[in-house]
Amino acid sequence: MLAKSRIFSVLILGLGAALVTWGLVSPQFFHEDGRLPLSLDDTTLTVRDGEARTTLNPGPGEVVTAPVIRQHHVELLDPADAETVTVRIGSTMMREAREDDLERLVEASVWSFVMDRVTGEARGPATMTSQLGIPPNEVPMSGLWAKFPADPEKTTYEVFDGTLRGSAPAVYTETVERGGRELNVYRQTIEPTNLATRYADMFNTTTLDTDDGGTEAGYLFYSAERDWYVDTGTGLVVDIHEKVEEYYGTRNGEPRQQVLAFDGAGTGESVDRLIEQAGHVPDGSGQRTLVTVLLVLGVVLMLAGLVGAVSGGRLRRRERRQEAHAGR
């Protein structure tokens, strides 16, 4: 029959093994690792330029200076599971100074794609609609957009650009603090790009007048310098500062007709809401601490139980030898 001390040591050893096992398998059951929650309340970021320059109609036209807001609205839809979610992003740019919605609208597009909830990476192509009555286009999707990886690194990420219809590198520049949260800033620079060489669109080309009274083909060029402000705990994008320019130019890129000049930043109200919300999203730190405690405590208990069982066995054998010697 085992001595009570050995029985207790075996129980301690078993408890330690159970704690180590639970610490190793618990991350498979509890997803508190910064993955995108499916129940976010605030999913709209508003970027504003008080003196943007835009044309009144698509393509070449009269250029007006007026306040313009650009909104990125994210919807999380089914199908969704623990790893991925279907994301729909509506991106609109509208003038504030016009009463009629059709006159206010500068551009709009809606994107749908499947996104990895932890890394923010797109899983497959996107469907995009930019004009009423036009069937959606399938666009190859790569890089990040609405979310960066949880606990983002101070490195370079490929980030998707809707106008470019492709990704461009965003380079880490600094870490700042806003609203009690640390934000990594990533700068994305897109040099003037002839959009007609990227994809077919009725507004990507036009006809330009020449000095000799003739005409020549014109091409829509696009450039951007954009700072992404990313919450360091969750990877959520909480602010954007961007300078965007579009113009029609010659084949070699010489500007001829201004289309868009936008220099905006996230409005205080929308940024504050997104930062506050990021503070309530589990970033995995609590789970990592719990797992560490379980593993350390489990290992300590296993060692204590093992030592107790071994030393108890030795002590029991010594007592038996003593009893046997005394009985002779």
C-alpha positions as YAML, in Angstrom:
chain: A
units: angstrom
residues:
- id: 1
  name: MET
  ca: [0.00, 0.00, 0.00]
- id: 2
  name: LEU
  ca: [1.35, 3.43, -0.91]
- id: 3
  name: ALA
  ca: [2.18, 5.83, 1.88]
- id: 4
  name: LYS
  ca: [0.00, 8.90, 2.17]
- id: 5
  name: SER
  ca: [2.94, 11.15, 1.25]
- id: 6
  name: ARG
  ca: [3.49, 9.25, -2.00]
- id: 7
  name: ILE
  ca: [-0.20, 9.34, -2.82]
- id: 8
  name: PHE
  ca: [-0.20, 13.12, -2.30]
- id: 9
  name: SER
  ca: [2.91, 13.48, -4.47]
- id: 10
  name: VAL
  ca: [1.31, 11.46, -7.28]
- id: 11
  name: LEU
  ca: [-1.78, 13.67, -7.09]
- id: 12
  name: ILE
  ca: [0.39, 16.79, -7.29]
- id: 13
  name: LEU
  ca: [2.23, 15.28, -10.26]
- id: 14
  name: GLY
  ca: [-1.08, 14.57, -12.02]
- id: 15
  name: LEU
  ca: [-2.40, 18.06, -11.30]
- id: 16
  name: GLY
  ca: [0.77, 19.59, -12.72]
- id: 17
  name: ALA
  ca: [0.49, 17.47, -15.87]
- id: 18
  name: ALA
  ca: [-3.15, 18.54, -16.27]
- id: 19
  name: LEU
  ca: [-2.22, 22.23, -15.97]
- id: 20
  name: VAL
  ca: [0.56, 21.89, -18.55]
- id: 21
  name: THR
  ca: [-1.78, 20.07, -20.93]
- id: 22
  name: TRP
  ca: [-4.51, 22.70, -20.52]
- id: 23
  name: GLY
  ca: [-2.00, 25.50, -21.06]
- id: 24
  name: LEU
  ca: [-0.89, 23.91, -24.33]
- id: 25
  name: VAL
  ca: [-4.36, 23.17, -25.74]
- id: 26
  name: SER
  ca: [-6.38, 26.15, -24.45]
- id: 27
  name: PRO
  ca: [-5.39, 28.48, -27.36]
- id: 28
  name: GLN
  ca: [-7.24, 26.05, -29.66]
- id: 29
  name: PHE
  ca: [-10.51, 26.72, -27.84]
- id: 30
  name: PHE
  ca: [-10.27, 30.38, -26.80]
- id: 31
  name: HIS
  ca: [-9.49, 32.86, -29.60]
- id: 32
  name: GLU
  ca: [-8.38, 35.93, -27.68]
- id: 33
  name: ASP
  ca: [-5.48, 36.65, -29.98]
- id: 34
  name: GLY
  ca: [-6.41, 39.95, -31.62]
- id: 35
  name: ARG
  ca: [-8.51, 38.37, -34.38]
- id: 36
  name: LEU
  ca: [-11.15, 40.64, -35.84]
- id: 37
  name: PRO
  ca: [-14.34, 40.45, -33.72]
- id: 38
  name: LEU
  ca: [-17.55, 39.81, -35.61]
- id: 39
  name: SER
  ca: [-19.52, 42.33, -33.55]
- id: 40
  name: LEU
  ca: [-17.69, 45.63, -33.99]
- id: 41
  name: ASP
  ca: [-19.99, 48.64, -33.49]
- id: 42
  name: ASP
  ca: [-17.86, 51.34, -35.12]
- id: 43
  name: THR
  ca: [-16.62, 50.41, -38.57]
- id: 44
  name: THR
  ca: [-16.57, 53.74, -40.41]
- id: 45
  name: LEU
  ca: [-13.52, 55.97, -40.80]
- id: 46
  name: THR
  ca: [-14.15, 59.47, -42.16]
- id: 47
  name: VAL
  ca: [-11.23, 61.31, -43.79]
- id: 48
  name: ARG
  ca: [-11.77, 65.01, -44.57]
- id: 49
  name: ASP
  ca: [-10.07, 67.68, -46.67]
- id: 50
  name: GLY
  ca: [-11.48, 71.19, -46.23]
- id: 51
  name: GLU
  ca: [-10.14, 72.41, -49.59]
- id: 52
  name: ALA
  ca: [-10.11, 69.47, -51.98]
- id: 53
  name: ARG
  ca: [-10.09, 70.01, -55.74]
- id: 54
  name: THR
  ca: [-12.47, 67.82, -57.73]
- id: 55
  name: THR
  ca: [-14.23, 67.80, -61.08]
- id: 56
  name: LEU
  ca: [-18.02, 68.18, -61.20]
- id: 57
  name: ASN
  ca: [-18.42, 65.21, -63.55]
- id: 58
  name: PRO
  ca: [-16.45, 62.01, -64.09]
- id: 59
  name: GLY
  ca: [-13.66, 62.52, -66.57]
- id: 60
  name: PRO
  ca: [-12.42, 65.97, -67.66]
- id: 61
  name: GLY
  ca: [-14.59, 68.83, -66.47]
- id: 62
  name: GLU
  ca: [-14.85, 71.94, -64.35]
- id: 63
  name: VAL
  ca: [-12.60, 71.78, -61.29]
- id: 64
  name: VAL
  ca: [-14.09, 73.10, -58.03]
- id: 65
  name: THR
  ca: [-12.56, 73.66, -54.61]
- id: 66
  name: ALA
  ca: [-14.77, 72.51, -51.75]
- id: 67
  name: PRO
  ca: [-14.66, 70.43, -48.54]
- id: 68
  name: VAL
  ca: [-14.66, 66.72, -49.36]
- id: 69
  name: ILE
  ca: [-15.14, 63.74, -47.07]
- id: 70
  name: ARG
  ca: [-13.95, 60.26, -47.87]
- id: 71
  name: GLN
  ca: [-15.53, 57.42, -45.93]
- id: 72
  name: HIS
  ca: [-14.44, 53.81, -45.58]
- id: 73
  name: HIS
  ca: [-17.28, 51.71, -44.15]
- id: 74
  name: VAL
  ca: [-16.59, 48.07, -43.25]
- id: 75
  name: GLU
  ca: [-19.29, 45.40, -42.89]
- id: 76
  name: LEU
  ca: [-18.60, 41.89, -41.56]
- id: 77
  name: LEU
  ca: [-20.88, 39.31, -43.17]
- id: 78
  name: ASP
  ca: [-21.52, 35.60, -43.41]
- id: 79
  name: PRO
  ca: [-20.03, 33.22, -44.21]
- id: 80
  name: ALA
  ca: [-17.69, 33.61, -41.24]
- id: 81
  name: ASP
  ca: [-15.89, 31.19, -38.94]
- id: 82
  name: ALA
  ca: [-13.10, 31.25, -36.38]
- id: 83
  name: GLU
  ca: [-10.46, 31.88, -39.06]
- id: 84
  name: THR
  ca: [-12.08, 33.98, -41.80]
- id: 85
  name: VAL
  ca: [-14.89, 36.44, -42.41]
- id: 86
  name: THR
  ca: [-16.53, 37.94, -45.48]
- id: 87
  name: VAL
  ca: [-15.79, 41.67, -45.60]
- id: 88
  name: ARG
  ca: [-17.63, 44.33, -47.57]
- id: 89
  name: ILE
  ca: [-15.95, 47.74, -47.79]
- id: 90
  name: GLY
  ca: [-17.83, 50.71, -49.14]
- id: 91
  name: SER
  ca: [-15.58, 53.59, -50.14]
- id: 92
  name: THR
  ca: [-17.17, 56.93, -51.03]
- id: 93
  name: MET
  ca: [-15.88, 60.43, -51.70]
- id: 94
  name: MET
  ca: [-18.39, 63.28, -51.54]
- id: 95
  name: ARG
  ca: [-18.35, 67.08, -51.57]
- id: 96
  name: GLU
  ca: [-19.92, 68.81, -48.59]
- id: 97
  name: ALA
  ca: [-20.84, 72.01, -50.45]
- id: 98
  name: ARG
  ca: [-23.47, 70.62, -52.84]
- id: 99
  name: GLU
  ca: [-27.11, 69.90, -51.95]
- id: 100
  name: ASP
  ca: [-27.89, 67.28, -54.61]
- id: 101
  name: ASP
  ca: [-26.38, 63.86, -53.85]
- id: 102
  name: LEU
  ca: [-25.55, 63.26, -57.50]
- id: 103
  name: GLU
  ca: [-23.58, 66.50, -57.61]
- id: 104
  name: ARG
  ca: [-21.92, 65.80, -54.28]
- id: 105
  name: LEU
  ca: [-20.66, 62.36, -55.27]
- id: 106
  name: VAL
  ca: [-17.08, 62.29, -56.53]
- id: 107
  name: GLU
  ca: [-16.52, 58.55, -56.62]
- id: 108
  name: ALA
  ca: [-17.79, 55.37, -54.97]
- id: 109
  name: SER
  ca: [-17.00, 51.68, -54.96]
- id: 110
  name: VAL
  ca: [-18.00, 48.58, -53.02]
- id: 111
  name: TRP
  ca: [-15.61, 45.70, -52.43]
- id: 112
  name: SER
  ca: [-16.33, 42.21, -51.09]
- id: 113
  name: PHE
  ca: [-13.74, 39.58, -50.22]
- id: 114
  name: VAL
  ca: [-12.83, 36.93, -47.65]
- id: 115
  name: MET
  ca: [-10.30, 38.05, -45.02]
- id: 116
  name: ASP
  ca: [-8.19, 36.22, -42.48]
- id: 117
  name: ARG
  ca: [-9.43, 37.43, -39.08]
- id: 118
  name: VAL
  ca: [-5.96, 37.31, -37.47]
- id: 119
  name: THR
  ca: [-3.54, 38.47, -40.17]
- id: 120
  name: GLY
  ca: [-5.90, 40.74, -42.15]
- id: 121
  name: GLU
  ca: [-4.74, 39.09, -45.40]
- id: 122
  name: ALA
  ca: [-7.22, 38.61, -48.22]
- id: 123
  name: ARG
  ca: [-8.11, 35.00, -48.99]
- id: 124
  name: GLY
  ca: [-8.76, 35.03, -52.71]
- id: 125
  name: PRO
  ca: [-10.05, 37.64, -55.18]
- id: 126
  name: ALA
  ca: [-12.52, 40.45, -54.50]
- id: 127
  name: THR
  ca: [-15.68, 41.49, -56.31]
- id: 128
  name: MET
  ca: [-15.92, 45.22, -56.97]
- id: 129
  name: THR
  ca: [-18.75, 47.48, -58.11]
- id: 130
  name: SER
  ca: [-18.12, 51.13, -58.97]
- id: 131
  name: GLN
  ca: [-21.09, 52.13, -61.16]
- id: 132
  name: LEU
  ca: [-24.82, 51.49, -60.94]
- id: 133
  name: GLY
  ca: [-26.05, 49.04, -63.53]
- id: 134
  name: ILE
  ca: [-22.58, 47.68, -64.28]
- id: 135
  name: PRO
  ca: [-21.94, 44.03, -63.33]
- id: 136
  name: PRO
  ca: [-19.34, 43.52, -60.57]
- id: 137
  name: ASN
  ca: [-15.75, 42.95, -61.57]
- id: 138
  name: GLU
  ca: [-13.52, 40.28, -60.10]
- id: 139
  name: VAL
  ca: [-10.27, 41.86, -58.97]
- id: 140
  name: PRO
  ca: [-7.20, 39.92, -57.78]
- id: 141
  name: MET
  ca: [-6.80, 40.78, -54.10]
- id: 142
  name: SER
  ca: [-3.51, 40.83, -52.25]
- id: 143
  name: GLY
  ca: [-2.15, 42.41, -49.10]
- id: 144
  name: LEU
  ca: [-3.96, 44.07, -46.20]
- id: 145
  name: TRP
  ca: [-6.72, 46.67, -46.13]
- id: 146
  name: ALA
  ca: [-9.11, 47.07, -43.19]
- id: 147
  name: LYS
  ca: [-6.85, 45.35, -40.67]
- id: 148
  name: PHE
  ca: [-3.18, 44.66, -40.09]
- id: 149
  name: PRO
  ca: [-1.93, 41.57, -38.24]
- id: 150
  name: ALA
  ca: [-2.53, 41.49, -34.50]
- id: 151
  name: ASP
  ca: [0.53, 42.91, -32.71]
- id: 152
  name: PRO
  ca: [1.90, 44.36, -35.99]
- id: 153
  name: GLU
  ca: [5.64, 44.40, -36.48]
- id: 154
  name: LYS
  ca: [7.81, 47.42, -37.21]
- id: 155
  name: THR
  ca: [8.36, 46.36, -40.79]
- id: 156
  name: THR
  ca: [6.92, 46.77, -44.29]
- id: 157
  name: TYR
  ca: [3.50, 45.42, -45.24]
- id: 158
  name: GLU
  ca: [1.80, 45.17, -48.62]
- id: 159
  name: VAL
  ca: [-1.45, 47.17, -48.39]
- id: 160
  name: PHE
  ca: [-4.21, 47.14, -50.99]
- id: 161
  name: ASP
  ca: [-5.23, 50.32, -52.82]
- id: 162
  name: GLY
  ca: [-8.67, 50.37, -54.42]
- id: 163
  name: THR
  ca: [-7.84, 52.91, -57.12]
- id: 164
  name: LEU
  ca: [-4.64, 51.11, -58.04]
- id: 165
  name: ARG
  ca: [-6.47, 47.77, -57.82]
- id: 166
  name: GLY
  ca: [-3.37, 46.26, -56.34]
- id: 167
  name: SER
  ca: [-1.10, 46.46, -53.33]
- id: 168
  name: ALA
  ca: [1.81, 48.76, -52.59]
- id: 169
  name: PRO
  ca: [4.32, 48.62, -49.72]
- id: 170
  name: ALA
  ca: [3.60, 50.54, -46.51]
- id: 171
  name: VAL
  ca: [6.81, 51.15, -44.55]
- id: 172
  name: TYR
  ca: [6.89, 51.52, -40.76]
- id: 173
  name: THR
  ca: [7.95, 55.06, -39.79]
- id: 174
  name: GLU
  ca: [7.17, 55.61, -36.10]
- id: 175
  name: THR
  ca: [5.02, 54.73, -33.09]
- id: 176
  name: VAL
  ca: [2.78, 57.40, -31.58]
- id: 177
  name: GLU
  ca: [0.32, 57.49, -28.68]
- id: 178
  name: ARG
  ca: [-3.25, 58.68, -29.05]
- id: 179
  name: GLY
  ca: [-6.16, 58.16, -26.71]
- id: 180
  name: GLY
  ca: [-4.05, 56.04, -24.40]
- id: 181
  name: ARG
  ca: [-3.24, 53.57, -27.21]
- id: 182
  name: GLU
  ca: [0.02, 53.03, -29.08]
- id: 183
  name: LEU
  ca: [-0.28, 53.29, -32.85]
- id: 184
  name: ASN
  ca: [2.23, 52.18, -35.46]
- id: 185
  name: VAL
  ca: [2.41, 54.47, -38.49]
- id: 186
  name: TYR
  ca: [3.08, 52.93, -41.91]
- id: 187
  name: ARG
  ca: [3.71, 55.18, -44.92]
- id: 188
  name: GLN
  ca: [2.54, 54.03, -48.34]
- id: 189
  name: THR
  ca: [3.89, 55.91, -51.36]
- id: 190
  name: ILE
  ca: [2.44, 55.35, -54.83]
- id: 191
  name: GLU
  ca: [4.26, 57.15, -57.60]
- id: 192
  name: PRO
  ca: [2.21, 58.60, -60.52]
- id: 193
  name: THR
  ca: [0.77, 55.56, -62.26]
- id: 194
  name: ASN
  ca: [-1.02, 55.35, -65.60]
- id: 195
  name: LEU
  ca: [-4.23, 53.55, -64.60]
- id: 196
  name: ALA
  ca: [-4.93, 52.57, -68.20]
- id: 197
  name: THR
  ca: [-1.97, 50.21, -67.94]
- id: 198
  name: ARG
  ca: [-3.45, 48.63, -64.80]
- id: 199
  name: TYR
  ca: [-7.03, 47.85, -65.87]
- id: 200
  name: ALA
  ca: [-9.71, 48.78, -68.39]
- id: 201
  name: ASP
  ca: [-12.14, 51.54, -67.40]
- id: 202
  name: MET
  ca: [-14.06, 54.08, -69.46]
- id: 203
  name: PHE
  ca: [-12.59, 56.98, -67.48]
- id: 204
  name: ASN
  ca: [-8.96, 55.86, -67.70]
- id: 205
  name: THR
  ca: [-8.50, 57.48, -71.11]
- id: 206
  name: THR
  ca: [-9.67, 60.70, -72.75]
- id: 207
  name: THR
  ca: [-8.87, 63.01, -75.65]
- id: 208
  name: LEU
  ca: [-6.60, 65.99, -75.05]
- id: 209
  name: ASP
  ca: [-6.26, 69.11, -77.20]
- id: 210
  name: THR
  ca: [-2.80, 69.95, -78.50]
- id: 211
  name: ASP
  ca: [-1.23, 73.37, -79.05]
- id: 212
  name: ASP
  ca: [-1.44, 73.01, -82.83]
- id: 213
  name: GLY
  ca: [-5.22, 72.55, -82.75]
- id: 214
  name: GLY
  ca: [-5.13, 68.76, -82.96]
- id: 215
  name: THR
  ca: [-5.82, 66.10, -80.39]
- id: 216
  name: GLU
  ca: [-3.94, 63.31, -78.69]
- id: 217
  name: ALA
  ca: [-4.75, 60.47, -76.32]
- id: 218
  name: GLY
  ca: [-4.82, 61.30, -72.64]
- id: 219
  name: TYR
  ca: [-4.40, 58.89, -69.73]
- id: 220
  name: LEU
  ca: [-5.58, 59.02, -66.13]
- id: 221
  name: PHE
  ca: [-2.64, 59.13, -63.71]
- id: 222
  name: TYR
  ca: [-2.95, 58.39, -60.02]
- id: 223
  name: SER
  ca: [-0.55, 58.97, -57.11]
- id: 224
  name: ALA
  ca: [-0.85, 58.81, -53.34]
- id: 225
  name: GLU
  ca: [1.10, 59.27, -50.13]
- id: 226
  name: ARG
  ca: [-0.78, 57.65, -47.27]
- id: 227
  name: ASP
  ca: [-0.05, 57.13, -43.57]
- id: 228
  name: TRP
  ca: [-1.86, 54.21, -41.97]
- id: 229
  name: TYR
  ca: [-2.33, 54.52, -38.18]
- id: 230
  name: VAL
  ca: [-2.60, 50.98, -36.79]
- id: 231
  name: ASP
  ca: [-3.43, 49.98, -33.23]
- id: 232
  name: THR
  ca: [-0.49, 47.96, -31.94]
- id: 233
  name: GLY
  ca: [-2.62, 45.57, -29.91]
- id: 234
  name: THR
  ca: [-5.30, 44.55, -32.40]
- id: 235
  name: GLY
  ca: [-3.98, 45.61, -35.81]
- id: 236
  name: LEU
  ca: [-7.12, 47.67, -36.45]
- id: 237
  name: VAL
  ca: [-6.75, 50.73, -38.69]
- id: 238
  name: VAL
  ca: [-7.94, 53.73, -36.66]
- id: 239
  name: ASP
  ca: [-6.78, 56.70, -38.78]
- id: 240
  name: ILE
  ca: [-5.55, 57.57, -42.26]
- id: 241
  name: HIS
  ca: [-3.68, 60.67, -43.47]
- id: 242
  name: GLU
  ca: [-3.47, 60.80, -47.23]
- id: 243
  name: LYS
  ca: [-2.52, 62.99, -50.17]
- id: 244
  name: VAL
  ca: [-4.16, 61.76, -53.35]
- id: 245
  name: GLU
  ca: [-3.86, 63.23, -56.84]
- id: 246
  name: GLU
  ca: [-5.41, 62.27, -60.18]
- id: 247
  name: TYR
  ca: [-4.89, 64.01, -63.51]
- id: 248
  name: TYR
  ca: [-5.12, 63.35, -67.21]
- id: 249
  name: GLY
  ca: [-1.76, 63.49, -68.86]
- id: 250
  name: THR
  ca: [0.17, 62.51, -71.94]
- id: 251
  name: ARG
  ca: [1.61, 59.07, -72.48]
- id: 252
  name: ASN
  ca: [4.86, 60.15, -70.82]
- id: 253
  name: GLY
  ca: [3.01, 61.48, -67.75]
- id: 254
  name: GLU
  ca: [2.95, 65.21, -68.43]
- id: 255
  name: PRO
  ca: [-0.07, 66.65, -66.51]
- id: 256
  name: ARG
  ca: [-2.74, 68.31, -68.66]
- id: 257
  name: GLN
  ca: [-6.07, 68.28, -66.78]
- id: 258
  name: GLN
  ca: [-6.55, 68.13, -63.02]
- id: 259
  name: VAL
  ca: [-9.12, 65.58, -61.84]
- id: 260
  name: LEU
  ca: [-8.58, 65.26, -58.09]
- id: 261
  name: ALA
  ca: [-6.36, 66.75, -55.40]
- id: 262
  name: PHE
  ca: [-7.21, 65.50, -51.92]
- id: 263
  name: ASP
  ca: [-5.14, 66.10, -48.75]
- id: 264
  name: GLY
  ca: [-7.11, 64.75, -45.81]
- id: 265
  name: ALA
  ca: [-6.92, 63.16, -42.37]
- id: 266
  name: GLY
  ca: [-9.32, 61.21, -40.21]
- id: 267
  name: THR
  ca: [-11.83, 63.40, -38.39]
- id: 268
  name: GLY
  ca: [-11.37, 63.61, -34.63]
- id: 269
  name: GLU
  ca: [-14.77, 62.11, -33.85]
- id: 270
  name: SER
  ca: [-14.40, 59.01, -36.02]
- id: 271
  name: VAL
  ca: [-10.77, 58.43, -34.97]
- id: 272
  name: ASP
  ca: [-11.59, 58.74, -31.27]
- id: 273
  name: ARG
  ca: [-14.40, 56.19, -31.60]
- id: 274
  name: LEU
  ca: [-12.18, 53.69, -33.39]
- id: 275
  name: ILE
  ca: [-9.35, 54.09, -30.87]
- id: 276
  name: GLU
  ca: [-11.75, 53.61, -27.95]
- id: 277
  name: GLN
  ca: [-13.19, 50.53, -29.60]
- id: 278
  name: ALA
  ca: [-9.73, 49.04, -30.15]
- id: 279
  name: GLY
  ca: [-9.18, 49.22, -26.40]
- id: 280
  name: HIS
  ca: [-12.07, 46.79, -25.85]
- id: 281
  name: VAL
  ca: [-10.92, 44.19, -28.38]
- id: 282
  name: PRO
  ca: [-9.05, 41.27, -26.76]
- id: 283
  name: ASP
  ca: [-5.47, 41.37, -28.01]
- id: 284
  name: GLY
  ca: [-4.38, 38.02, -26.61]
- id: 285
  name: SER
  ca: [-2.26, 39.43, -23.78]
- id: 286
  name: GLY
  ca: [-4.63, 38.06, -21.11]
- id: 287
  name: GLN
  ca: [-4.63, 34.61, -22.65]
- id: 288
  name: ARG
  ca: [-0.87, 34.59, -23.11]
- id: 289
  name: THR
  ca: [-0.40, 35.52, -19.45]
- id: 290
  name: LEU
  ca: [-2.82, 32.79, -18.35]
- id: 291
  name: VAL
  ca: [-1.11, 30.19, -20.53]
- id: 292
  name: THR
  ca: [2.30, 31.18, -19.15]
- id: 293
  name: VAL
  ca: [1.03, 30.92, -15.55]
- id: 294
  name: LEU
  ca: [-0.55, 27.51, -16.24]
- id: 295
  name: LEU
  ca: [2.63, 26.17, -17.83]
- id: 296
  name: VAL
  ca: [4.95, 27.46, -15.12]
- id: 297
  name: LEU
  ca: [2.69, 26.32, -12.28]
- id: 298
  name: GLY
  ca: [2.15, 22.96, -13.96]
- id: 299
  name: VAL
  ca: [5.88, 22.36, -14.41]
- id: 300
  name: VAL
  ca: [6.57, 23.36, -10.77]
- id: 301
  name: LEU
  ca: [3.86, 20.99, -9.50]
- id: 302
  name: MET
  ca: [5.12, 18.17, -11.71]
- id: 303
  name: LEU
  ca: [8.65, 18.61, -10.42]
- id: 304
  name: ALA
  ca: [7.44, 18.81, -6.82]
- id: 305
  name: GLY
  ca: [5.26, 15.73, -7.27]
- id: 306
  name: LEU
  ca: [8.04, 13.81, -8.98]
- id: 307
  name: VAL
  ca: [10.55, 14.68, -6.27]
- id: 308
  name: GLY
  ca: [8.01, 13.80, -3.57]
- id: 309
  name: ALA
  ca: [7.15, 10.47, -5.16]
- id: 310
  name: VAL
  ca: [10.79, 9.49, -5.69]
- id: 311
  name: SER
  ca: [11.98, 10.62, -2.24]
- id: 312
  name: GLY
  ca: [8.93, 9.01, -0.62]
- id: 313
  name: GLY
  ca: [9.68, 5.73, -2.33]
- id: 314
  name: ARG
  ca: [13.29, 5.84, -1.18]
- id: 315
  name: LEU
  ca: [12.20, 6.63, 2.37]
- id: 316
  name: ARG
  ca: [9.71, 3.76, 2.35]
- id: 317
  name: ARG
  ca: [12.37, 1.30, 1.11]
- id: 318
  name: ARG
  ca: [14.77, 2.50, 3.80]
- id: 319
  name: GLU
  ca: [12.12, 1.94, 6.47]
- id: 320
  name: ARG
  ca: [11.44, -1.56, 5.21]
- id: 321
  name: ARG
  ca: [15.13, -2.42, 5.29]
- id: 322
  name: GLN
  ca: [15.37, -1.09, 8.84]
- id: 323
  name: GLU
  ca: [12.32, -3.14, 9.86]
- id: 324
  name: ALA
  ca: [13.76, -6.24, 8.26]
- id: 325
  name: HIS
  ca: [17.13, -5.73, 9.96]
- id: 326
  name: ALA
  ca: [15.47, -5.19, 13.36]
- id: 327
  name: GLY
  ca: [13.48, -8.41, 12.98]
- id: 328
  name: ARG
  ca: [16.53, -10.60, 12.55]
...
